[in-house]
Amino acid sequence: MRSGNLKHKVVIQEYSEVNNYGEVQKSWNDFSTAYASITPLSAKEYFKAGVQNEVTHKIEMRFIQGVKPKMRVMFGEREFSIESVLNIREENKALQLICSEVV
């Protein structure tokens, strides 16, 4: 993976529910910050991805242990819901996140 392609600083967040004295507090907490490439997908790639939700973007970054579907990626004010996480060639060097943009 060429570092020159990773020009977008993104924050990966995970959802949590904390029970404080009988009251459940729901929040998104920062999991990791990384540099990534963000690519809009064509209609052909939507079907190729095989994900049921409307997938709109592919985000590629260096490998980060523990990234899972149902987390989200924040890029500035833009929010991307992670639908699928692919460990490229299972080498633990690069991740490809198949995402849908939340509008």
Salt bridges, closest charged atoms under 4 A:
GLU79 OE1 - ARG72 NH1 3.44
GLU91 OE1 - ARG89 NE 3.82
GLU101 OE2 - ARG78 NE 2.82
